[in-house]
Amino acid sequence: MIIKLSLAEMQIAAQVGIQRQIQNLKNGAVPAYGAGNKNDWQLHIEGALGEMALAKHLGIYWDGKGNMRAPDVGDVDVRTRSKHTYDLIVHDRDDDGRFIYLLTGGNGTYRFHGGICARDAKHERYWKDPAGGRPAYFVPQSDLQNPTTQ
């Protein structure tokens, strides 16, 4: 399933991403999970675009404000990844009871792949470190649950 944001939706979400990055600069925040600083702006903007896209798909209002460790959209999280072949990333500190969706793509056009409850993703078979020094659980798209059953 493809989700396309309108230009207005992209503008709103991009502003949220900009605000998040400015807040991080103000607070001296360090990127999580060893991500580094080379594409902070892009990550925040694309992350917010992904949240807006998931909210649109689920029919949930997204205010974009968010709080640290609070759900991204309604009571669920979303991970937005740039390549359509990428797995869903789940981290140790993700809330075990939270359902996490995977969207892939960028610039306002995303593929919806389904998701998994964080506790179900936290198994040794998914533990990998493809980037070197940034291990996490990488759940293949084939193991994601059918989104219509959630």
C-alpha positions as CSV (number, residue, x, y, z in Angstrom):
1,M,0.0,0.0,0.0
2,I,1.3,3.5,-1.0
3,I,0.6,6.5,1.2
4,K,1.1,9.9,-0.5
5,L,1.1,13.1,1.5
6,S,-0.3,16.3,0.1
7,L,1.9,19.4,-0.2
8,A,0.2,20.9,2.8
9,E,0.7,17.8,4.8
10,M,4.4,17.7,3.9
11,Q,4.8,21.3,4.9
12,I,3.2,20.8,8.3
13,A,5.3,17.6,9.0
14,A,8.5,19.2,7.7
15,Q,8.0,22.1,10.1
16,V,7.6,19.7,13.0
17,G,10.9,18.0,12.0
18,I,12.6,21.4,11.9
19,Q,11.2,22.3,15.3
20,R,12.5,19.0,16.8
21,Q,16.0,19.5,15.4
22,I,16.1,23.1,16.7
23,Q,14.9,21.9,20.2
24,N,17.7,19.2,20.1
25,L,20.3,21.9,19.2
26,K,19.0,24.1,22.0
27,N,19.2,21.2,24.5
28,G,22.5,19.9,23.3
29,A,20.9,16.5,22.6
30,V,23.0,13.8,21.1
31,P,21.5,11.5,18.4
32,A,20.2,8.2,19.8
33,Y,21.8,4.9,19.0
34,G,25.0,6.3,17.7
35,A,23.4,7.8,14.6
36,G,25.9,10.7,14.4
37,N,25.1,14.2,13.3
38,K,25.7,14.3,9.6
39,N,22.0,14.1,8.6
40,D,20.1,15.2,11.7
41,W,17.8,17.6,9.8
42,Q,16.9,15.0,7.2
43,L,16.2,12.3,9.9
44,H,13.9,14.6,11.9
45,I,12.0,15.8,8.8
46,E,11.6,12.4,7.3
47,G,10.6,10.9,10.7
48,A,7.9,13.5,11.0
49,L,6.7,12.9,7.4
50,G,6.5,9.2,8.2
51,E,4.4,9.9,11.4
52,M,2.1,12.1,9.3
53,A,1.8,9.4,6.7
54,L,1.0,6.7,9.2
55,A,-1.6,8.9,10.9
56,K,-3.2,9.6,7.5
57,H,-3.3,5.9,6.7
58,L,-4.8,4.9,10.2
59,G,-7.2,7.8,10.1
60,I,-5.8,9.3,13.4
61,Y,-5.3,13.0,14.1
62,W,-1.5,13.8,14.4
63,D,-0.7,16.9,16.3
64,G,3.1,16.5,15.7
65,K,4.0,17.8,19.1
66,G,5.1,14.5,20.7
67,N,7.0,13.9,23.9
68,M,10.1,11.8,24.4
69,R,9.3,8.1,24.5
70,A,5.6,8.8,24.0
71,P,3.9,7.0,21.1
72,D,4.4,8.6,17.6
73,V,0.8,8.3,16.4
74,G,-2.1,7.4,18.7
75,D,-0.8,4.5,20.7
76,V,1.7,3.1,18.2
77,D,5.1,4.0,16.8
78,V,6.5,4.2,13.3
79,R,9.9,3.7,11.8
80,T,10.5,5.4,8.5
81,R,13.3,4.0,6.4
82,S,14.6,5.3,3.0
83,K,14.9,2.0,1.1
84,H,11.9,-0.3,0.3
85,T,14.0,-3.4,1.1
86,Y,15.0,-2.3,4.6
87,D,13.9,-4.2,7.7
88,L,12.0,-2.7,10.7
89,I,14.4,-1.5,13.4
90,V,13.5,-2.1,17.1
91,H,15.7,-1.0,20.0
92,D,16.1,-2.5,23.4
93,R,14.6,0.5,25.1
94,D,11.4,0.5,22.9
95,D,8.3,-0.1,25.1
96,D,7.7,-3.9,25.0
97,G,3.9,-3.3,24.7
98,R,4.1,-0.8,21.8
99,F,3.2,-1.9,18.2
100,I,5.7,-0.5,15.7
101,Y,4.9,0.0,12.0
102,L,7.4,0.2,9.1
103,L,7.1,2.7,6.4
104,T,9.6,3.0,3.6
105,G,10.2,5.8,1.1
106,G,10.7,9.5,1.3
107,N,9.7,13.0,0.2
108,G,6.0,12.4,1.1
109,T,5.5,9.0,-0.6
110,Y,5.7,5.9,1.5
111,R,5.0,2.2,1.4
112,F,3.2,0.7,4.3
113,H,4.6,-2.7,5.3
114,G,2.8,-3.6,8.6
115,G,4.4,-4.0,11.9
116,I,5.1,-6.0,15.1
117,C,4.8,-5.6,18.8
118,A,8.2,-4.6,20.2
119,R,8.3,-7.6,22.6
120,D,7.8,-10.0,19.7
121,A,10.7,-8.3,17.8
122,K,13.1,-8.6,20.7
123,H,14.4,-12.1,19.9
124,E,18.0,-13.1,19.3
125,R,17.3,-14.2,15.7
126,Y,16.6,-10.5,14.8
127,W,19.7,-9.0,16.7
128,K,22.2,-7.6,14.1
129,D,24.7,-4.9,13.7
130,P,24.9,-4.1,10.0
131,A,26.2,-0.5,10.5
132,G,28.9,-1.6,13.0
133,G,28.6,-0.3,16.5
134,R,24.9,0.3,16.3
135,P,23.2,-3.1,17.1
136,A,19.4,-3.4,17.2
137,Y,16.7,-5.9,16.3
138,F,16.1,-5.9,12.5
139,V,12.8,-7.6,11.7
140,P,12.4,-8.6,8.1
141,Q,9.3,-7.4,6.3
142,S,8.2,-11.0,5.8
143,D,7.8,-11.3,9.6
144,L,5.6,-8.2,10.0
145,Q,2.0,-8.7,10.8
146,N,-0.8,-7.9,8.4
147,P,-1.7,-4.3,9.2
148,T,-5.5,-4.9,8.7
149,T,-5.6,-7.2,11.7
150,Q,-4.3,-4.5,14.1
